[in-house]
Amino acid sequence: MNTQTGAHVLVVDDRPTQVAGIQRIVEEFAYVTSISTATGPGLYEAVSAGAPDIVLLGPARIPDSAPAVLTRLQRVSRGSRVIVFGQAARSLMNASSISAGLHGFLPDDATPQDFDRAFSAALAGFIYFPRSMAEELTGPRLRFPQLTAREQAVLDLLSDGLTNQRIARMLGIKETTVKMYVTQVLAKLGVESRLQAGLTARGLIPAAA
């Protein structure tokens, strides 16, 4: 379930047929109220002018210098979530790109449901990737001696992209209690957000000393 209404999506690709197909998928999502398109040369201008909530980038739009491109997009967009699509963009799902602002990857065979899951996760501040990539990308979650057993359990579920409500349901505790644990986990790991905590749990960014 998505966490935002009135979302603006920018689709950036140089293939008209691909863009048209994606538009037909995205316009079915009730929480997306506007869709715009751009080609590669107009990427930064379109992002700066439109301030989209989600930027969906075709495979040719991010070169090997992906972190630099993503960092610039974050600077001109004031916080857009960037999702790449197409099998050629698969290699961009790495720690450097994620730290620079990449929020997800959709393969060539992604279904409308996959698009919905990716958009909803990104709008909530999480990272989406196909289930088949989970082991490859994340590996095992790390254990942190400074966390209590319950704090570690909350971190594990948080790093899976679960909301406080779902974590509370799974652990059999109140949602307000989960919020307290999340606050404690962020403080002990020395991070500022749930996203950073999840990346730390997966070993994609280092914990504070």
C-alpha positions as semicolon CSV with decimal commas, in nm:
position;residue;x (nm);y (nm);z (nm)
1;M;0,000;0,000;0,000
2;N;0,133;0,341;-0,089
3;T;0,184;0,615;0,165
4;Q;0,136;0,921;-0,050
5;T;-0,135;1,074;-0,268
6;G;-0,097;1,329;-0,542
7;A;0,234;1,184;-0,660
8;H;0,400;1,319;-0,976
9;V;0,596;1,067;-1,185
10;L;0,854;1,163;-1,448
11;V;0,939;0,893;-1,706
12;V;1,276;0,950;-1,874
13;D;1,357;0,738;-2,179
14;D;1,435;0,787;-2,548
15;R;1,204;0,506;-2,670
16;P;0,851;0,637;-2,736
17;T;0,691;0,292;-2,736
18;Q;0,843;0,203;-2,400
19;V;0,736;0,534;-2,250
20;A;0,380;0,494;-2,377
21;G;0,356;0,148;-2,223
22;I;0,480;0,270;-1,887
23;Q;0,238;0,563;-1,894
24;R;-0,053;0,323;-1,943
25;I;0,059;0,126;-1,639
26;V;0,126;0,422;-1,411
27;E;-0,193;0,612;-1,490
28;E;-0,390;0,328;-1,329
29;F;-0,242;0,403;-0,987
30;A;-0,487;0,617;-0,791
31;Y;-0,210;0,786;-0,593
32;V;-0,037;0,912;-0,911
33;T;-0,210;1,232;-1,019
34;S;0,033;1,352;-1,286
35;I;0,278;1,193;-1,530
36;S;0,532;1,375;-1,743
37;T;0,800;1,250;-1,981
38;A;1,144;1,360;-2,092
39;T;1,433;1,233;-2,301
40;G;1,787;1,195;-2,178
41;P;1,921;1,537;-2,283
42;G;1,645;1,711;-2,088
43;L;1,679;1,504;-1,772
44;Y;1,806;1,764;-1,526
45;E;1,587;2,043;-1,662
46;A;1,274;1,827;-1,640
47;V;1,355;1,718;-1,286
48;S;1,435;2,071;-1,172
49;A;1,123;2,221;-1,328
50;G;0,877;1,950;-1,236
51;A;1,004;1,843;-0,893
52;P;0,866;1,492;-0,945
53;D;0,813;1,256;-0,654
54;I;0,943;0,965;-0,862
55;V;1,189;0,972;-1,152
56;L;1,176;0,654;-1,359
57;L;1,494;0,627;-1,566
58;G;1,544;0,410;-1,871
59;P;1,856;0,193;-1,891
60;A;2,054;0,430;-2,113
61;R;2,006;0,732;-1,893
62;I;2,260;0,655;-1,620
63;P;2,618;0,587;-1,734
64;D;2,898;0,423;-1,539
65;S;2,924;0,740;-1,331
66;A;2,586;0,663;-1,175
67;P;2,659;0,798;-0,825
68;A;2,754;1,139;-0,966
69;V;2,438;1,150;-1,179
70;L;2,220;1,044;-0,886
71;T;2,379;1,297;-0,655
72;R;2,313;1,575;-0,904
73;L;1,953;1,458;-0,946
74;Q;1,903;1,478;-0,571
75;R;2,044;1,829;-0,570
76;V;1,821;1,963;-0,849
77;S;1,509;1,768;-0,754
78;R;1,481;1,846;-0,385
79;G;1,431;1,481;-0,293
80;S;1,289;1,287;-0,589
81;R;1,297;0,909;-0,558
82;V;1,488;0,759;-0,850
83;I;1,400;0,415;-0,988
84;V;1,580;0,262;-1,286
85;F;1,424;0,009;-1,521
86;G;1,549;-0,230;-1,786
87;Q;1,785;-0,523;-1,750
88;A;2,085;-0,313;-1,855
89;A;2,036;-0,103;-1,540
90;R;2,052;-0,405;-1,306
91;S;2,418;-0,348;-1,219
92;L;2,330;-0,006;-1,078
93;M;2,167;-0,166;-0,774
94;N;2,479;-0,144;-0,560
95;A;2,584;0,028;-0,240
96;S;2,731;0,334;-0,411
97;S;2,420;0,404;-0,617
98;I;2,186;0,341;-0,324
99;S;2,382;0,576;-0,101
100;A;2,368;0,838;-0,380
101;G;1,989;0,823;-0,396
102;L;1,875;0,523;-0,600
103;H;1,547;0,386;-0,464
104;G;1,478;0,089;-0,685
105;F;1,516;-0,128;-0,992
106;L;1,253;-0,277;-1,223
107;P;1,350;-0,544;-1,478
108;D;1,225;-0,562;-1,836
109;D;0,959;-0,816;-1,740
110;A;0,821;-0,612;-1,449
111;T;0,444;-0,640;-1,406
112;P;0,208;-0,354;-1,318
113;Q;0,208;-0,496;-0,965
114;D;0,587;-0,466;-0,957
115;F;0,564;-0,101;-1,062
116;D;0,307;-0,039;-0,788
117;R;0,525;-0,207;-0,524
118;A;0,833;-0,014;-0,637
119;F;0,655;0,322;-0,637
120;S;0,490;0,259;-0,301
121;A;0,818;0,153;-0,142
122;A;1,005;0,451;-0,285
123;L;0,739;0,700;-0,174
124;A;0,763;0,554;0,176
125;G;1,139;0,603;0,174
126;F;1,237;0,241;0,116
127;I;1,429;0,067;-0,161
128;Y;1,262;-0,176;-0,400
129;F;1,426;-0,457;-0,592
130;P;1,287;-0,786;-0,727
131;R;1,269;-1,069;-0,477
132;S;1,511;-1,266;-0,696
133;M;1,781;-1,005;-0,619
134;A;1,738;-1,010;-0,241
135;E;2,014;-1,254;-0,155
136;E;2,252;-1,115;-0,417
137;L;2,210;-0,753;-0,311
138;T;2,170;-0,772;0,062
139;G;2,327;-1,088;0,187
140;P;2,273;-1,166;0,556
141;R;2,173;-0,893;0,796
142;L;2,436;-0,783;1,041
143;R;2,418;-0,828;1,419
144;F;2,487;-0,528;1,640
145;P;2,602;-0,591;1,998
146;Q;2,480;-0,249;2,111
147;L;2,120;-0,347;2,033
148;T;1,894;-0,548;2,260
149;A;1,732;-0,861;2,115
150;R;1,404;-0,675;2,060
151;E;1,579;-0,378;1,898
152;Q;1,761;-0,617;1,663
153;A;1,432;-0,783;1,572
154;V;1,279;-0,444;1,492
155;L;1,584;-0,355;1,281
156;D;1,560;-0,682;1,088
157;L;1,197;-0,619;1,000
158;L;1,260;-0,252;0,929
159;S;1,535;-0,346;0,684
160;D;1,282;-0,565;0,501
161;G;1,082;-0,249;0,433
162;L;0,801;-0,319;0,679
163;T;0,599;-0,033;0,826
164;N;0,569;0,024;1,200
165;Q;0,216;-0,115;1,185
166;R;0,329;-0,442;1,029
167;I;0,627;-0,471;1,262
168;A;0,394;-0,426;1,559
169;R;0,162;-0,696;1,426
170;M;0,446;-0,941;1,368
171;L;0,606;-0,886;1,709
172;G;0,279;-0,867;1,900
173;I;0,345;-0,522;2,043
174;K;0,188;-0,177;2,010
175;E;0,277;0,050;1,719
176;T;0,381;0,323;1,966
177;T;0,625;0,074;2,117
178;V;0,770;0,002;1,774
179;K;0,822;0,376;1,721
180;M;1,013;0,389;2,048
181;Y;1,233;0,098;1,943
182;V;1,298;0,254;1,602
183;T;1,409;0,577;1,770
184;Q;1,645;0,382;1,994
185;V;1,785;0,182;1,701
186;L;1,857;0,497;1,499
187;A;2,035;0,654;1,796
188;K;2,246;0,346;1,870
189;L;2,346;0,299;1,505
190;G;2,423;0,669;1,466
191;V;2,193;0,714;1,164
192;E;1,922;0,968;1,089
193;S;1,657;0,771;0,902
194;R;1,490;0,433;0,862
195;L;1,648;0,405;0,518
196;Q;1,998;0,453;0,661
197;A;1,922;0,202;0,937
198;G;1,809;-0,055;0,680
199;L;2,120;-0,002;0,468
200;T;2,337;-0,034;0,779
201;A;2,163;-0,358;0,873
202;R;2,242;-0,495;0,528
203;G;2,604;-0,382;0,545
204;L;2,559;-0,135;0,259
205;I;2,672;0,160;0,469
206;P;2,892;0,141;0,782
207;A;2,751;0,194;1,129
208;A;2,878;0,493;1,323
209;A;3,178;0,423;1,541
